[in-house]
Every structure is written in structure tokens, then in C-alpha cells.
């Protein structure tokens, strides 16, 4: 059962709407604030896709959805929330403005997560004058309602208790929280993606391959390996019976060879944009974005369900987590929450979050 009684989402773009979908489909009430006049329609489109994906996971029926409310102000959205996820555009000045307002109006025991993909939490929490200690980065991956990973990063003023509560909150809605040990820009996932993206741009610009050919090279080879083992476990196997030490001894010298462009970046001009966009249109223009989202979601569900049957039925990697998540949702669908249970659920996160409040009091003392 979720540790969240009431959630608030600030920002309803692709990522914000993905958070709303995951929360609602876990039976959690959500208040959302987004000044975009199209916000309701956009969130609705994401909800359609999320429901479709979850129905594949739970053919016998979904849990009762939480109630979605569109708030007119940030203050209204966060007023009685015990968990708040901020997902506004990646501008530090905007983050400061929004987080300051959240901090001013949110309950003192509410955990605040930011979906930022690269800004350090220390740089954001300076705008929070009341309770900066409860801010964490909670960086997800799209689609948020299906991909379970969330990178949890604390800033200079974040209390360890807040990180622990955030981990529990994210885990309670079927996610895999990974705490990043040191605060750096772009964290871990996007650092890896940025390196691959930079090299991909060079390969296309230099005419080595096309957009479609590059995608085929990824999805027909190491992409499949990464989906179920990741980089280091795959390379351990590549080392044969001698394992990782043999692999590193064999391939380590290659790192000194000038195979990649490393930190060189191709000039990001109209010519490069036209080249990439044109080839991308040739590859995928036969499908609309919504059709591609459906294909993506169908494939992700199929992959995770296949992995859930591995390891003698215990599941492997994301499949093991998926198996537990489906079981959790199935239990929610079969057991309507009584008024007494709902009251207990509402009290639970408040009690846990008191640790953050007490830590703040100790600091002031």
C-alpha cells in the first residue's frame, strides 16, 4: 500500500503527467497545477496511454483510481499534500520561483521531489526559506508510469531522514529508488545518455550511419543486453571464466585509442538539426507520436513481463520489481480501502515525516 495519502504535481508536461498517471493508478488523489490552458487535455492523453498499459498488466481489473483535481494556484495544489513532485521546465530561475512558493504553502512534513534531469538540488533549495531540508531530486525516466527507476539525490541542506522517507514513498508506488552518493549535475542516468547521444550526433553528422541504422545497431544488440543485465554484469560475462579482471585486461588498452569523440561536440546548427530531423522523419513519420507511445508501452510491458517469469519464476532485474508491483496493484484492485484503513493510511506518512521535522528542530536548536 502506498505511503502517500494526498499528492500534488506541479507541472503537467510529459514527465509531470507521467507522475500523475502513476500516482492516480495507485489509487492516490492528486492535485495538479499547470498554467497551460491545454494541461487538462495533455494530461488526459497521457492517462489514456497509462490506463491502456496497466490494463495489459492487470487484465482482471485496475485499482480504483485516485481523484484528479486541477488547482488554480500552487498554494491550492500543495495545501494538504504530504508528497509533492515538481516537474517544471529546466530553468533555474523558474525552479527557484516555483519551489519557493511550494515551500511557503506546503505542510511542514511534506516531502518535495524535483524531476529535474540535471540541476543539483543544492542550487535549487536555496530558494526554500522555510524547509529546504525536505527537498530531494526524484529524477524519473519517461514513461514515468512504466519505467520504475528514480534517481534520488540530496542537496547540501537535505536531511538524511528526508532521503529515507522519499525512498519509501517512491518504492510504495512500484518504483526502484537509487540514491546517488554524490551530488553532481545530470546525476548518473543522464550522464550515460549524454555520452551516447554526443557520439551518436557525430556518427550521423560524419555520415557513418543514418538515424535508423544507429537505432537498429542499438536495439538489435547491446540494447537487449542492457535491458536485463546492465553494463558491468554483461561485461563480466564477456570476460569468460576469468570474469571482469580478464575483460578489463583485454579491453582496457582500447580506452586510449581515439575511437570516440569523447568531449568534442559537433556544432549544433540548423544543418545538423535538419539532417537529424529529416532522417528521423524517414524512419518514423508513418506513425503518429501517440502511436509510437503505444508501441513503446506495449514493448516495455512485454519486456518486463518476460523478465518477471525468469529466475525460476522469481523474476530478474526490472522483471522482479514488475512482478511485485503487479501483485501490489492486483491486491489494491481486489480490496477496496475501508474508511478506517484510509484514515490509517493518511496518518502513516505524516508520522514518518515527523523525523524530518524533528531533525529540523534539532538543527535550529
Secondary structure, DSSP 8 states (H G I E B T S, - for coil): --S-SEEEEE--SHHHHHHHHHHHHTT-EEEEE---TTHHHHHHHHHHHHHHHHHHH-TT-------EEE-SSHHHHHTT-SEEEE---S-HHHHHHHHHHHHHHS-TT-EEEE--SS--HHHHHTT-SS-GGGEEEEEE-SSTTT--EEEEEE-TT--HHHHHHHHHHHHHTT-EEEE-SS--TTTTHHHHHHHHHHHHHHHHHTTSS-HHHHHHHHHTTHHHHHHHHHHHHHHHHHTGGGHHHHHHHHHGGGGGSS-S-TT------HHHHHHHHHHHHHHHTTS-HHHHHHHHHHHHHHHHHHHHTTTTTT--THHHHHHHHHHHHHHHHHS---HHHHHHHHHHHHHHHHHHHHHHHHHH-
